[in-house]
């Protein structure tokens, strides 16, 4: 039984798994462990560059991976489970921090406060419930990411999945990813082509705050 604290926040990782254990073909580039993200520094709670997910989401993603693998694609993950402390850092950065050094790369058309109003950053993130994932497709023939028309975490209308200001190929690539994810139980959002959350997520009202660390799962 899970121990859930005030405001449905818990440190209990028992329902989570290391994604690489379930999806052996997964490629990982955990951006919030690095400094190449919209804040420009490693994010709180990211102690290891690995993807963690609830067991249910990982199982569903394994089916997605297998389906795409036979078509010549691998999944590349940018973010999965995100601790609540990381989201708190995002919010404080948006409200109090005057640092805009990464604006040219991630939100060139918007002011920081607009990122929340327009839904690009949530004050309570589905990632902290453990069943959301940010990802793209890698072409096994070329070893490169498919061209989706905008990079991960570009906060702009061009990143909306249904934006038609991209090429037909770029739009088709987005729809390929979306169709397979939706078919296997994930729902998209309307402002980011890379973001999906398990429809029947196991912890719809719980936000986790344990660190992103494979070692923490083994405690």
N, C-alpha and C positions, 0 to 999 in steps of 0.2 A: 504493500500500500504506500502511495506517495505521501510525503509530508509536505503539505502546501502551507506557506506562511501568509501573512497579511497581504492583501491585494493580489492573491494568487501568484506569488513569486516564490520560486523554490530553487534550491541548489542541487536537487536530486537528479543525477544523470542516468538512473537505472533503465530508463526506456530508450536510451540513445545508443547508437552504434557508430563505429568508424566507417564512413562511406566506402572507403577503398576496400574494406573487408567484404562488402556486399557486391560492389561493382568493380571488378578487377581491371577493367579497361578504362576506368575514369582517369581524366587528366585534371590536375588541380593547379590553379593559380590563385591562391587565397589573397585577394587584394588588400584586405584590411589587416593582414599580418605585415604587409609591406608598407612602404611610404608612398607608393604610387596609388593614391586614392584621393577623393575630393577634399579631404582635410590636409593631407600631406605628411602624415605621420602614422606609425603603427597604432591601431585602435585598441582601447582598453579591453582586456579579456581575451585577446588573441595571443595565446602563449605558444602556439605551434601552427605552422601552415598546413592545416588539414581540415577536411570537411567532416562535420558531425551532423547526423540527422536522426530523427526518431526511427525506430525499427520499421514502422509501417511505411514511412516515406522512402526509406532506403530500398525496401522490397519492391515498391512500385517503380522506383527509378531503375532498378536492375532490369525490369521488363522493358522499360524505355531503351536502356542501353543495348540490350540484346537485339531489339528490333532494328535499331539504327546501325548497329555494328555490321549486320549482314548486308546493309545498304552501303557500307563503306565509310561510316562516320563513327567518331567517338565523342562522348560528352566531355566538355571542358567546363569545370566548375569554378566560379569566382567567389561565391559565398554560399554558405548553407546555414546551419545554426549560428545565431548571433546573440551573444549574451546581452541581457538587459542593460548591463553597465555600459556596453558599447553604444547602445541606442541613447542612453543618457548623455554620453559624450557628444553624440551628434546634435542633440537638442541644445546643450549648453554652448556648443560651437556656433550653432545658428543664432542663438539669442545674444550671447555675450562676447564671443571672440571676434575680433576685428580682422583676423588673418584671412586674406582672400588670395593667397599665393597660387592656389590651384584653380582659380576661376577660369583662366583661359582654356584649360584642358577639360573641365567637367561641367561648368555651368556658365559658359561665356555670354549667354543671352539673358541671364536672370540674376537678380540679387539673392543673397543667401536666404533671406526670410521667405522668398517666393518658393523655395524648394519644398517647404512644408505645406504652403497653401495649395500648391499644384500637385501634391501627392507623391513627390519623388522621395521624400524622406518622411517616415511616419514617427510620431511620438511614442506609439506602441507598435512595434514591428511584428509582423507575422513570422519573421525569421526567429524571433525569441521564443516562439512556441515550438520551434524545432522541426517543422514540416515544410518550410519554404526554402527555395533554392534559386540561385542566380546562375545561369549557365548558357553555353552556346555549343555549336557543333564544330568539330575538327575533321577536316577531310583527310582520310588516311592515305590517299594517293599523293597529296601535296604536302601533308604535314602542317597545313595552315588552317586557321579558323575560316569558316565560311563568311563571306562578306554579308553582313546584316544591315549595312547602310549607316550604322553608327556604332561606336564602340561601347562597351559596358560602362555604365554609370555616366554616360553623357546625358545630362538632365536637359532635355530639349524635346520639342514636339516631333523632331525627326526620329526619336526613339520610341514613339508610340507604335505599337504593333501594326495598327491599320493605317499608318501614315503613308500616303501614296506619292510623296515627294522623293521616294527612292526609286531605284531601277526595278524592272520586272524581276531580274535575278535576285536582287536583295530582298524584295518582298516575298518571292517564292521561298527563299531560304528561311525567312522568319516563319512563314506558314508551315513549312516542313517541320520545324521544331515544335511549333504550337500544336499542330495536329497530333503528333505522336504523344506529346505530354498530356493533352486533353483526353485522348483515347485511353490513357492509362491512369486516369484519375486525378490529374492536376488541373487547377484552374489558373488562367492567366490574369494579369491586370491590364488596365487600358493605357498606362503611361510608360511601361518598360517591356520591351520585347523579350528580355532575358529572365524575367521574374515569374515564378510559378509556385503555387502552394497546393499541397495535397487537399483535395476536396473534403475527404472524411478524415481530417487530421485528428489524432488521438487526444490532443490537449488544447482544445479550442479556446479555453479560458485561462490558461496557465502560461506564465512567462518565466523562463529559466534564466539563471544568472551565473551558472558555473562556467569556468573558462573553457575556451576552445583548446583542448589538450587531450591527446590520446591517453596519456598517463592518468588523467583524471577519471576516465571511464573505468579504469582497472582498480580503482580504490575500493 
